Amino acid sequence: MDKLIEQAKQKLKDNHLRWTKQREMMLKLIAKDPEHYKAITVIDNALREAYPGLSHDTIYRNLKEFERLELVELRQHNDQMQVKYRCDTAHHHHFICEACGRVQEIQMPELDMSYYEAQLPGAKITGHTFELRGICADCRNTYRD
């Protein structure tokens, strides 16, 4: 975890952003378990308990900034925003275990966006997400499908 925090600290400095106690705590909460998404409300509650004057807007703005800097990944899941520490590769996809929540990076062939754009006349596709869900090998012994 310390290595992840040091890398994040350097990336903030490289982008002329201050390293604050609040940002450090936010990143430590996220980096504590880099293989799992965490509900942003959990991060928000912990920070607001430690720093009562901190606003929701400041927390969410920092998370969006961390996403822009490619430190974290944000996703919407079941009407809830979630965050996890970013994987090493820029473009990637995930397998998410429905039992333990562990996120594993998977590789897939590159998609031909022109195929999809042909179905959407005049549209320009700028990105996509792809997740596989199931039960990881570790959980299959205790989970009945």
Order of alpha helices (4+ residues) and beta strands (2+ residues): alpha-alpha-beta-alpha-alpha-beta-beta-beta-beta-alpha-beta-alpha
